Amino acid sequence: MELNQRKEQFSKAYVRAVAAVAGCSVDQPENDYDSVDLCIKAVDRDPVQPHRLELQLKCTSRDVLNAQCVRYPLNVKNYNDLRVTAFIPRLLVVVLVPENIGEWIQQSEQEMLLRHCAYWLSLRGMPETQNISRVTVELPRSNQFTAEALQSIMQRISQGDIP
């Protein structure tokens, strides 16, 4: 399998693990026309009208992390798809992995460790860009994509707020 395909699969597995711990279900759209890789549902809050969240996933081993944020060069198409005010909130989730693929996962009988970390950002309402190919977005390091963060995001959505 090609490296970018492995990164895509790893990022999906990472998000699915976080969602499982947060008590959310995950669906994958058949096609990715509008920059949506996965859909998360918090069905326990309202089974008739589950709260939903759509995610665009990226995975990188590049040096994009600084003291305050993750600076990720996002394709303009993805940027524009994520900045619109959609009925279902959308987030960008960037998963950072080590350069060496053998270090992405470590497991024993006691634990399974996924390296490194994922960060999220809502691009809703971001300004238009004049860039042609990429826009560098900054994901705050405080926005780690954890089970607790996902539960908090879903709680805000349930109250009619945005992530």
TAKACOR-V311302 format. One record per residue. N is the residue number from 0. SS is DSSP state (a for helix, b for strand, c for the rest). OMEGA is omega in whole degrees, 0 to 359 (none if undefined). NEAR is the number of other ideal C-beta (glycine too) atoms within 10 Angstrom. Layout:
N|SS|OMEGA|NEAR, N|SS|OMEGA|NEAR
This chain:
0|c|180|7, 1|c|186|7, 2|a|180|10, 3|a|176|10, 4|a|177|9, 5|a|178|14, 6|a|178|19, 7|a|180|17, 8|a|180|12, 9|a|181|19, 10|a|177|23, 11|a|178|18, 12|a|179|14, 13|a|181|22, 14|a|179|23, 15|a|178|16, 16|a|179|14, 17|a|181|23, 18|a|179|22, 19|a|180|12, 20|a|180|13, 21|a|179|18, 22|c|181|14, 23|c|174|26, 24|b|182|14, 25|b|174|17, 26|b|178|11, 27|c|177|11, 28|c|181|12, 29|c|180|6, 30|c|181|6, 31|c|181|14, 32|c|188|8, 33|c|176|16, 34|c|176|21, 35|c|180|19, 36|c|180|17, 37|b|175|20, 38|b|180|17, 39|b|179|25, 40|b|173|17, 41|b|187|22, 42|c|183|14, 43|c|182|12, 44|c|181|15, 45|c|185|10, 46|c|179|8, 47|c|180|5, 48|c|183|9, 49|c|178|16, 50|b|189|22, 51|b|178|17, 52|b|178|23, 53|b|185|21, 54|b|166|23, 55|b|183|23, 56|b|172|23, 57|b|180|23, 58|b|183|21, 59|b|173|17, 60|c|180|17, 61|c|178|11, 62|c|183|9, 63|c|186|18, 64|b|170|18, 65|c|186|10, 66|c|185|5, 67|c|190|10, 68|b|170|17, 69|b|179|22, 70|b|186|15, 71|b|177|21, 72|b|185|15, 73|b|176|23, 74|b|182|15, 75|a|179|14, 76|a|178|11, 77|a|179|19, 78|a|182|22, 79|a|178|17, 80|a|184|20, 81|a|184|24, 82|a|180|20, 83|c|176|13, 84|c|181|9, 85|c|178|13, 86|c|176|6, 87|c|180|12, 88|c|180|20, 89|b|177|23, 90|b|167|23, 91|b|175|24, 92|b|179|23, 93|b|179|25, 94|b|177|25, 95|b|179|20, 96|c|175|23, 97|c|176|12, 98|c|182|9, 99|c|183|9, 100|a|178|13, 101|a|179|7, 102|a|182|13, 103|c|184|21, 104|b|175|14, 105|b|181|11, 106|b|177|9, 107|c|176|7, 108|c|182|5, 109|c|187|5, 110|c|167|7, 111|b|186|10, 112|b|175|10, 113|b|181|17, 114|c|359|15, 115|c|188|13, 116|b|175|16, 117|b|181|24, 118|b|182|23, 119|b|178|22, 120|b|170|23, 121|c|178|17, 122|c|182|21, 123|c|177|15, 124|c|178|9, 125|c|184|15, 126|c|173|7, 127|c|179|8, 128|c|174|13, 129|c|180|7, 130|c|182|13, 131|c|186|7, 132|c|185|8, 133|b|174|14, 134|b|178|20, 135|b|178|11, 136|b|181|21, 137|b|178|14, 138|b|181|25, 139|b|179|12, 140|c|176|14, 141|c|180|9, 142|c|176|21, 143|b|180|14, 144|c|181|23, 145|c|177|15, 146|a|180|15, 147|a|178|11, 148|a|180|18, 149|a|177|24, 150|a|179|16, 151|a|178|13, 152|a|180|25, 153|a|176|25, 154|a|178|13, 155|a|179|14, 156|a|181|19, 157|a|179|14, 158|c|178|8, 159|c|180|7, 160|c|177|10, 161|c|181|13, 162|c|none|18
